Amino acid sequence: MRRVVLKLSGEALASAASDETIDASTVDFLAREIAAAMERGGLELAVVVGGGNIWRGATGAMAGMNRANSDLMGMLGTVINALALQDAIENHGRPTRVMSAINMDQVAEPYIRRRAVRHLEKGRVVIFAAGMGNPYFTTDTPAAQRAAEVEAEIVLKGTHGGVDGVYNVDPRTNPDAVKFDEISFDEVIARDLRVMDMTAITFCKDNHLPLRVFDLMAEGNLGRALDGRPVGTLVK
Ligand code: UDP
């Protein structure tokens, strides 16, 4: 694969083993996986990082906050995660750039599509922070949207909670759940499978952008997904 967008949930940076919002050893593991993946010649990798370990807009809205304000808090959370990931990836010797959809000059570059593409061409891992800069979205949709914008060939959605692909029912509550090796976007929509937000799913469908859902926390899995090996579930 040449150009890829990896969607990483904020909660993937936390750990059940520690109370930390951002667990250093977990971030280091992810950075190692990303740096190892970058050893593949010609790979261009952009990462969209979520913020759910810090704040989710919907949580504040449920407690009576203004939704747009609450979503801004969520977007700022993704910036904190992006900086943690940047630091860890660079510790593994890979140059990175954080590009934020909300301008904050002292912290990150502004997102400019052509500049993002240039960074990718130069082999830098580009971390997209602050989602799309708009409230009422989660980071699933910017993952798909940025992938289309930089002409990535696939979105890799890394899971972290032990669910290693797309199942017909929730495998955490149903022991008879069956995993799909491959499934169409139409089927995901018809069965209302919670692979990613529906906005992201319909965006991928409309823009012919395949999606692979796989367990990011299993060592070597990112590399396998990048090699096109059948890990997790391919949605297309
Ligand atoms: N968010 C937003 N617009 C975006 C991306 C994110 O408003 O384009 C906010 C939203 O409140 C979301 C929060 O940022 O809940 C954190 O992102 P997300 O929930 O996707 O994090 P994840 O579940 O991936 O960790």
py3Dmol code that shows the C-alpha trace and the ligand (Angstrom):
import py3Dmol

protein = """\
ATOM      1  CA  MET A   1       0.000   0.000   0.000  1.00  0.00           C
ATOM      2  CA  ARG A   2       1.184   3.483  -0.738  1.00  0.00           C
ATOM      3  CA  ARG A   3      -0.854   6.137   1.055  1.00  0.00           C
ATOM      4  CA  VAL A   4      -2.964   5.155   4.050  1.00  0.00           C
ATOM      5  CA  VAL A   5      -4.941   6.872   6.790  1.00  0.00           C
ATOM      6  CA  LEU A   6      -4.962   5.156  10.161  1.00  0.00           C
ATOM      7  CA  LYS A   7      -7.774   6.024  12.562  1.00  0.00           C
ATOM      8  CA  LEU A   8      -6.767   5.641  16.163  1.00  0.00           C
ATOM      9  CA  SER A   9      -9.228   6.153  19.005  1.00  0.00           C
ATOM     10  CA  GLY A  10      -8.145   8.271  21.920  1.00  0.00           C
ATOM     11  CA  GLU A  11      -8.926   5.390  24.221  1.00  0.00           C
ATOM     12  CA  ALA A  12      -6.249   3.350  22.477  1.00  0.00           C
ATOM     13  CA  LEU A  13      -3.753   5.658  24.206  1.00  0.00           C
ATOM     14  CA  ALA A  14      -5.109   4.848  27.643  1.00  0.00           C
ATOM     15  CA  SER A  15      -4.653   1.531  29.376  1.00  0.00           C
ATOM     16  CA  ALA A  16      -6.737  -0.647  31.649  1.00  0.00           C
ATOM     17  CA  ALA A  17      -3.548  -1.257  33.611  1.00  0.00           C
ATOM     18  CA  SER A  18      -3.077   2.362  34.678  1.00  0.00           C
ATOM     19  CA  ASP A  19      -5.328   5.252  35.620  1.00  0.00           C
ATOM     20  CA  GLU A  20      -3.557   7.587  33.244  1.00  0.00           C
ATOM     21  CA  THR A  21      -5.492   9.325  30.490  1.00  0.00           C
ATOM     22  CA  ILE A  22      -2.468   8.732  28.303  1.00  0.00           C
ATOM     23  CA  ASP A  23      -0.464   5.656  29.225  1.00  0.00           C
ATOM     24  CA  ALA A  24       3.202   6.056  28.278  1.00  0.00           C
ATOM     25  CA  SER A  25       3.888   2.394  27.587  1.00  0.00           C
ATOM     26  CA  THR A  26       0.733   2.054  25.477  1.00  0.00           C
ATOM     27  CA  VAL A  27       1.642   5.128  23.423  1.00  0.00           C
ATOM     28  CA  ASP A  28       5.144   3.747  23.057  1.00  0.00           C
ATOM     29  CA  PHE A  29       3.733   0.438  21.786  1.00  0.00           C
ATOM     30  CA  LEU A  30       1.630   2.258  19.179  1.00  0.00           C
ATOM     31  CA  ALA A  31       4.578   4.420  18.157  1.00  0.00           C
ATOM     32  CA  ARG A  32       6.751   1.317  17.774  1.00  0.00           C
ATOM     33  CA  GLU A  33       4.111  -0.313  15.577  1.00  0.00           C
ATOM     34  CA  ILE A  34       3.879   2.819  13.436  1.00  0.00           C
ATOM     35  CA  ALA A  35       7.666   3.244  13.181  1.00  0.00           C
ATOM     36  CA  ALA A  36       8.058  -0.433  12.247  1.00  0.00           C
ATOM     37  CA  ALA A  37       5.313  -0.088   9.626  1.00  0.00           C
ATOM     38  CA  MET A  38       7.160   2.886   8.140  1.00  0.00           C
ATOM     39  CA  GLU A  39      10.147   0.634   7.423  1.00  0.00           C
ATOM     40  CA  ARG A  40       8.174  -0.439   4.361  1.00  0.00           C
ATOM     41  CA  GLY A  41       9.622   1.507   1.475  1.00  0.00           C
ATOM     42  CA  GLY A  42       7.211   3.901  -0.172  1.00  0.00           C
ATOM     43  CA  LEU A  43       4.582   3.838   2.559  1.00  0.00           C
ATOM     44  CA  GLU A  44       2.925   7.174   3.336  1.00  0.00           C
ATOM     45  CA  LEU A  45       1.033   7.184   6.600  1.00  0.00           C
ATOM     46  CA  ALA A  46      -1.329   9.729   8.084  1.00  0.00           C
ATOM     47  CA  VAL A  47      -2.910   9.177  11.473  1.00  0.00           C
ATOM     48  CA  VAL A  48      -6.216  10.631  12.634  1.00  0.00           C
ATOM     49  CA  VAL A  49      -6.306  10.476  16.397  1.00  0.00           C
ATOM     50  CA  GLY A  50      -9.477  10.676  18.487  1.00  0.00           C
ATOM     51  CA  GLY A  51      -9.980  12.192  21.900  1.00  0.00           C
ATOM     52  CA  GLY A  52     -12.384   9.887  23.700  1.00  0.00           C
ATOM     53  CA  ASN A  53      -9.900   9.213  26.511  1.00  0.00           C
ATOM     54  CA  ILE A  54     -10.105  12.910  27.402  1.00  0.00           C
ATOM     55  CA  TRP A  55     -13.529  14.175  26.389  1.00  0.00           C
ATOM     56  CA  ARG A  56     -16.431  13.343  24.106  1.00  0.00           C
ATOM     57  CA  GLY A  57     -18.740  16.102  22.981  1.00  0.00           C
ATOM     58  CA  ALA A  58     -21.815  13.935  23.443  1.00  0.00           C
ATOM     59  CA  THR A  59     -21.001  13.404  27.133  1.00  0.00           C
ATOM     60  CA  GLY A  60     -21.110  17.125  27.872  1.00  0.00           C
ATOM     61  CA  ALA A  61     -24.212  17.600  25.741  1.00  0.00           C
ATOM     62  CA  MET A  62     -26.012  14.902  27.741  1.00  0.00           C
ATOM     63  CA  ALA A  63     -25.137  16.771  30.922  1.00  0.00           C
ATOM     64  CA  GLY A  64     -26.706  19.944  29.518  1.00  0.00           C
ATOM     65  CA  MET A  65     -23.707  21.656  27.930  1.00  0.00           C
ATOM     66  CA  ASN A  66     -23.952  23.444  24.644  1.00  0.00           C
ATOM     67  CA  ARG A  67     -23.093  20.774  22.078  1.00  0.00           C
ATOM     68  CA  ALA A  68     -20.796  22.891  19.930  1.00  0.00           C
ATOM     69  CA  ASN A  69     -18.850  24.014  22.984  1.00  0.00           C
ATOM     70  CA  SER A  70     -18.578  20.486  24.262  1.00  0.00           C
ATOM     71  CA  ASP A  71     -17.367  19.303  20.853  1.00  0.00           C
ATOM     72  CA  LEU A  72     -14.664  21.967  20.872  1.00  0.00           C
ATOM     73  CA  MET A  73     -13.415  20.462  24.124  1.00  0.00           C
ATOM     74  CA  GLY A  74     -13.317  17.067  22.411  1.00  0.00           C
ATOM     75  CA  MET A  75     -11.357  18.461  19.488  1.00  0.00           C
ATOM     76  CA  LEU A  76      -8.818  20.023  21.849  1.00  0.00           C
ATOM     77  CA  GLY A  77      -8.467  16.602  23.475  1.00  0.00           C
ATOM     78  CA  THR A  78      -7.411  15.139  20.138  1.00  0.00           C
ATOM     79  CA  VAL A  79      -4.628  17.745  19.959  1.00  0.00           C
ATOM     80  CA  ILE A  80      -3.258  16.598  23.326  1.00  0.00           C
ATOM     81  CA  ASN A  81      -3.274  13.011  22.077  1.00  0.00           C
ATOM     82  CA  ALA A  82      -1.627  14.025  18.808  1.00  0.00           C
ATOM     83  CA  LEU A  83       1.249  15.654  20.684  1.00  0.00           C
ATOM     84  CA  ALA A  84       1.738  12.541  22.817  1.00  0.00           C
ATOM     85  CA  LEU A  85       1.804  10.363  19.724  1.00  0.00           C
ATOM     86  CA  GLN A  86       4.144  12.734  17.909  1.00  0.00           C
ATOM     87  CA  ASP A  87       6.628  12.638  20.750  1.00  0.00           C
ATOM     88  CA  ALA A  88       6.541   8.842  20.952  1.00  0.00           C
ATOM     89  CA  ILE A  89       6.887   8.276  17.190  1.00  0.00           C
ATOM     90  CA  GLU A  90       9.842  10.650  17.025  1.00  0.00           C
ATOM     91  CA  ASN A  91      11.451   8.752  19.910  1.00  0.00           C
ATOM     92  CA  HIS A  92      11.453   5.834  17.494  1.00  0.00           C
ATOM     93  CA  GLY A  93      13.306   7.892  14.912  1.00  0.00           C
ATOM     94  CA  ARG A  94      10.467   8.779  12.573  1.00  0.00           C
ATOM     95  CA  PRO A  95       9.859  12.404  11.626  1.00  0.00           C
ATOM     96  CA  THR A  96       6.289  13.573  12.137  1.00  0.00           C
ATOM     97  CA  ARG A  97       4.104  16.616  11.665  1.00  0.00           C
ATOM     98  CA  VAL A  98       0.970  17.434  13.633  1.00  0.00           C
ATOM     99  CA  MET A  99      -1.553  19.327  11.530  1.00  0.00           C
ATOM    100  CA  SER A 100      -4.503  20.823  13.340  1.00  0.00           C
ATOM    101  CA  ALA A 101      -7.896  21.666  11.888  1.00  0.00           C
ATOM    102  CA  ILE A 102      -8.136  24.424  14.514  1.00  0.00           C
ATOM    103  CA  ASN A 103      -5.385  26.986  14.145  1.00  0.00           C
ATOM    104  CA  MET A 104      -2.972  27.042  17.063  1.00  0.00           C
ATOM    105  CA  ASP A 105       0.307  28.246  15.673  1.00  0.00           C
ATOM    106  CA  GLN A 106       2.457  27.590  18.717  1.00  0.00           C
ATOM    107  CA  VAL A 107       1.307  23.998  18.935  1.00  0.00           C
ATOM    108  CA  ALA A 108       0.825  22.548  15.472  1.00  0.00           C
ATOM    109  CA  GLU A 109       0.818  23.409  11.794  1.00  0.00           C
ATOM    110  CA  PRO A 110      -2.501  24.422  10.322  1.00  0.00           C
ATOM    111  CA  TYR A 111      -4.061  21.774   8.123  1.00  0.00           C
ATOM    112  CA  ILE A 112      -3.365  22.622   4.489  1.00  0.00           C
ATOM    113  CA  ARG A 113      -4.027  19.790   2.076  1.00  0.00           C
ATOM    114  CA  ARG A 114      -1.109  20.405  -0.255  1.00  0.00           C
ATOM    115  CA  ARG A 115       1.281  20.729   2.635  1.00  0.00           C
ATOM    116  CA  ALA A 116      -0.016  17.516   4.183  1.00  0.00           C
ATOM    117  CA  VAL A 117       0.576  15.703   0.907  1.00  0.00           C
ATOM    118  CA  ARG A 118       4.092  17.109   0.709  1.00  0.00           C
ATOM    119  CA  HIS A 119       4.881  15.867   4.226  1.00  0.00           C
ATOM    120  CA  LEU A 120       3.561  12.438   3.287  1.00  0.00           C
ATOM    121  CA  GLU A 121       5.672  12.357   0.143  1.00  0.00           C
ATOM    122  CA  LYS A 122       8.726  13.144   2.261  1.00  0.00           C
ATOM    123  CA  GLY A 123       8.044  10.147   4.485  1.00  0.00           C
ATOM    124  CA  ARG A 124       6.835  12.080   7.522  1.00  0.00           C
ATOM    125  CA  VAL A 125       4.076  10.567   9.596  1.00  0.00           C
ATOM    126  CA  VAL A 126       1.336  13.189   9.508  1.00  0.00           C
ATOM    127  CA  ILE A 127      -0.936  13.319  12.535  1.00  0.00           C
ATOM    128  CA  PHE A 128      -4.238  15.052  11.894  1.00  0.00           C
ATOM    129  CA  ALA A 129      -5.515  16.707  15.054  1.00  0.00           C
ATOM    130  CA  ALA A 130      -8.732  18.524  15.997  1.00  0.00           C
ATOM    131  CA  GLY A 131     -10.831  16.362  13.699  1.00  0.00           C
ATOM    132  CA  MET A 132     -12.321  18.527  10.975  1.00  0.00           C
ATOM    133  CA  GLY A 133     -12.615  21.555  13.204  1.00  0.00           C
ATOM    134  CA  ASN A 134     -16.403  21.314  13.116  1.00  0.00           C
ATOM    135  CA  PRO A 135     -18.712  20.251  15.930  1.00  0.00           C
ATOM    136  CA  TYR A 136     -21.310  17.478  15.604  1.00  0.00           C
ATOM    137  CA  PHE A 137     -18.772  15.002  14.253  1.00  0.00           C
ATOM    138  CA  THR A 138     -16.546  12.390  15.796  1.00  0.00           C
ATOM    139  CA  THR A 139     -13.067  11.703  14.472  1.00  0.00           C
ATOM    140  CA  ASP A 140     -14.324   8.776  12.368  1.00  0.00           C
ATOM    141  CA  THR A 141     -15.678  11.179   9.773  1.00  0.00           C
ATOM    142  CA  PRO A 142     -12.499  13.285   9.479  1.00  0.00           C
ATOM    143  CA  ALA A 143     -10.542  10.035   9.128  1.00  0.00           C
ATOM    144  CA  ALA A 144     -12.602   9.199   6.050  1.00  0.00           C
ATOM    145  CA  GLN A 145     -12.740  12.783   4.803  1.00  0.00           C
ATOM    146  CA  ARG A 146      -9.009  13.440   5.147  1.00  0.00           C
ATOM    147  CA  ALA A 147      -8.297  10.097   3.470  1.00  0.00           C
ATOM    148  CA  ALA A 148     -10.357  11.171   0.482  1.00  0.00           C
ATOM    149  CA  GLU A 149      -8.764  14.613   0.483  1.00  0.00           C
ATOM    150  CA  VAL A 150      -5.157  13.354   0.435  1.00  0.00           C
ATOM    151  CA  GLU A 151      -6.156  10.538  -1.947  1.00  0.00           C
ATOM    152  CA  ALA A 152      -5.313   7.690   0.389  1.00  0.00           C
ATOM    153  CA  GLU A 153      -6.245   4.267  -0.892  1.00  0.00           C
ATOM    154  CA  ILE A 154      -7.726   2.909   2.327  1.00  0.00           C
ATOM    155  CA  VAL A 155      -8.780   3.844   5.849  1.00  0.00           C
ATOM    156  CA  LEU A 156      -7.428   1.519   8.506  1.00  0.00           C
ATOM    157  CA  LYS A 157      -9.555   1.652  11.629  1.00  0.00           C
ATOM    158  CA  GLY A 158      -7.544   0.269  14.513  1.00  0.00           C
ATOM    159  CA  THR A 159      -9.594  -1.125  17.379  1.00  0.00           C
ATOM    160  CA  HIS A 160      -8.367  -1.422  20.920  1.00  0.00           C
ATOM    161  CA  GLY A 161     -11.061  -3.041  23.046  1.00  0.00           C
ATOM    162  CA  GLY A 162     -10.448  -6.626  21.977  1.00  0.00           C
ATOM    163  CA  VAL A 163     -13.012  -6.536  19.140  1.00  0.00           C
ATOM    164  CA  ASP A 164     -10.858  -7.441  16.162  1.00  0.00           C
ATOM    165  CA  GLY A 165     -13.198  -6.761  13.253  1.00  0.00           C
ATOM    166  CA  VAL A 166     -16.819  -6.447  12.216  1.00  0.00           C
ATOM    167  CA  TYR A 167     -19.265  -8.949  13.733  1.00  0.00           C
ATOM    168  CA  ASN A 168     -22.934  -9.640  13.026  1.00  0.00           C
ATOM    169  CA  VAL A 169     -23.716  -8.802  16.677  1.00  0.00           C
ATOM    170  CA  ASP A 170     -21.648  -7.373  19.517  1.00  0.00           C
ATOM    171  CA  PRO A 171     -19.088 -10.085  20.409  1.00  0.00           C
ATOM    172  CA  ARG A 172     -18.626  -8.615  23.888  1.00  0.00           C
ATOM    173  CA  THR A 173     -22.172  -9.536  24.847  1.00  0.00           C
ATOM    174  CA  ASN A 174     -22.911 -12.390  22.440  1.00  0.00           C
ATOM    175  CA  PRO A 175     -20.618 -15.457  22.426  1.00  0.00           C
ATOM    176  CA  ASP A 176     -22.201 -16.666  19.150  1.00  0.00           C
ATOM    177  CA  ALA A 177     -21.161 -13.530  17.278  1.00  0.00           C
ATOM    178  CA  VAL A 178     -19.684 -14.222  13.850  1.00  0.00           C
ATOM    179  CA  LYS A 179     -16.918 -12.120  12.334  1.00  0.00           C
ATOM    180  CA  PHE A 180     -17.019 -11.029   8.713  1.00  0.00           C
ATOM    181  CA  ASP A 181     -13.792 -11.315   6.721  1.00  0.00           C
ATOM    182  CA  GLU A 182     -15.323  -8.983   4.171  1.00  0.00           C
ATOM    183  CA  ILE A 183     -18.590  -7.056   4.049  1.00  0.00           C
ATOM    184  CA  SER A 184     -20.109  -4.378   1.832  1.00  0.00           C
ATOM    185  CA  PHE A 185     -20.918  -0.851   2.962  1.00  0.00           C
ATOM    186  CA  ASP A 186     -24.560  -1.511   2.009  1.00  0.00           C
ATOM    187  CA  GLU A 187     -24.694  -4.451   4.394  1.00  0.00           C
ATOM    188  CA  VAL A 188     -23.059  -2.497   7.208  1.00  0.00           C
ATOM    189  CA  ILE A 189     -25.700   0.200   6.723  1.00  0.00           C
ATOM    190  CA  ALA A 190     -28.635  -2.231   6.347  1.00  0.00           C
ATOM    191  CA  ARG A 191     -27.647  -4.169   9.485  1.00  0.00           C
ATOM    192  CA  ASP A 192     -26.784  -0.947  11.328  1.00  0.00           C
ATOM    193  CA  LEU A 193     -23.412  -2.401  12.346  1.00  0.00           C
ATOM    194  CA  ARG A 194     -21.469   0.025  14.511  1.00  0.00           C
ATOM    195  CA  VAL A 195     -18.159  -0.236  12.697  1.00  0.00           C
ATOM    196  CA  MET A 196     -17.616   3.501  12.561  1.00  0.00           C
ATOM    197  CA  ASP A 197     -20.046   6.391  12.729  1.00  0.00           C
ATOM    198  CA  MET A 198     -22.683   6.110  10.005  1.00  0.00           C
ATOM    199  CA  THR A 199     -21.589   9.482   8.615  1.00  0.00           C
ATOM    200  CA  ALA A 200     -18.116   8.044   8.065  1.00  0.00           C
ATOM    201  CA  ILE A 201     -19.500   4.817   6.592  1.00  0.00           C
ATOM    202  CA  THR A 202     -21.705   6.580   4.058  1.00  0.00           C
ATOM    203  CA  PHE A 203     -18.821   8.924   3.217  1.00  0.00           C
ATOM    204  CA  CYS A 204     -16.529   5.960   2.505  1.00  0.00           C
ATOM    205  CA  LYS A 205     -19.254   4.295   0.433  1.00  0.00           C
ATOM    206  CA  ASP A 206     -19.977   7.390  -1.638  1.00  0.00           C
ATOM    207  CA  ASN A 207     -16.288   8.002  -2.253  1.00  0.00           C
ATOM    208  CA  HIS A 208     -15.331   4.365  -2.938  1.00  0.00           C
ATOM    209  CA  LEU A 209     -12.898   4.347  -0.059  1.00  0.00           C
ATOM    210  CA  PRO A 210     -12.305   0.876   1.402  1.00  0.00           C
ATOM    211  CA  LEU A 211     -12.012   0.429   5.127  1.00  0.00           C
ATOM    212  CA  ARG A 212     -10.234  -2.247   7.127  1.00  0.00           C
ATOM    213  CA  VAL A 213     -11.205  -2.738  10.768  1.00  0.00           C
ATOM    214  CA  PHE A 214      -8.567  -4.602  12.734  1.00  0.00           C
ATOM    215  CA  ASP A 215      -7.107  -5.031  16.210  1.00  0.00           C
ATOM    216  CA  LEU A 216      -4.362  -2.452  16.482  1.00  0.00           C
ATOM    217  CA  MET A 217      -3.172  -3.671  19.859  1.00  0.00           C
ATOM    218  CA  ALA A 218      -1.963  -7.061  18.580  1.00  0.00           C
ATOM    219  CA  GLU A 219       1.727  -6.810  17.831  1.00  0.00           C
ATOM    220  CA  GLY A 220       2.511  -6.743  14.114  1.00  0.00           C
ATOM    221  CA  ASN A 221      -1.123  -6.316  13.087  1.00  0.00           C
ATOM    222  CA  LEU A 222      -0.668  -2.840  11.647  1.00  0.00           C
ATOM    223  CA  GLY A 223       2.095  -4.208   9.413  1.00  0.00           C
ATOM    224  CA  ARG A 224      -0.131  -7.114   8.364  1.00  0.00           C
ATOM    225  CA  ALA A 225      -2.981  -4.744   7.520  1.00  0.00           C
ATOM    226  CA  LEU A 226      -0.584  -2.597   5.488  1.00  0.00           C
ATOM    227  CA  ASP A 227       0.628  -5.662   3.627  1.00  0.00           C
ATOM    228  CA  GLY A 228      -2.991  -6.314   2.639  1.00  0.00           C
ATOM    229  CA  ARG A 229      -3.091  -9.497   4.721  1.00  0.00           C
ATOM    230  CA  PRO A 230      -6.589 -10.565   5.818  1.00  0.00           C
ATOM    231  CA  VAL A 231      -6.595  -9.241   9.380  1.00  0.00           C
ATOM    232  CA  GLY A 232      -9.901  -8.079  10.802  1.00  0.00           C
ATOM    233  CA  THR A 233     -12.619  -7.160   8.327  1.00  0.00           C
ATOM    234  CA  LEU A 234     -12.458  -5.442   4.973  1.00  0.00           C
ATOM    235  CA  VAL A 235     -15.442  -3.194   4.226  1.00  0.00           C
ATOM    236  CA  LYS A 236     -15.834  -2.145   0.606  1.00  0.00           C
TER     237      LYS A 236
END
"""
ligand_1 = """\
25
UDP
N -14.963 16.229 17.490
C -15.678 17.182 16.782
N -15.446 17.306 15.428
C -14.559 16.542 14.757
C -13.853 15.553 15.477
C -14.071 15.412 16.839
O -16.494 17.890 17.340
O -14.383 16.715 13.538
C -15.132 16.118 18.959
C -16.360 15.326 19.383
O -16.905 15.944 20.523
C -15.772 13.979 19.768
C -14.448 14.384 20.366
O -14.011 15.464 19.536
O -16.568 13.292 20.682
C -13.398 13.311 20.443
O -13.344 12.557 19.271
P -13.889 11.044 19.186
O -15.134 10.906 19.999
O -13.986 10.677 17.747
O -12.712 10.248 19.861
P -12.448 8.672 19.831
O -13.725 7.969 20.142
O -11.965 8.310 18.474
O -11.389 8.504 20.857
"""
view = py3Dmol.view(width=600, height=400)
view.addModel(protein, "pdb")
view.setStyle({"model": 0}, {"cartoon": {"style": "trace"}})
view.addModel(ligand_1, "xyz")
view.setStyle({"model": 1}, {"stick": {}})
view.zoomTo()
view.show()
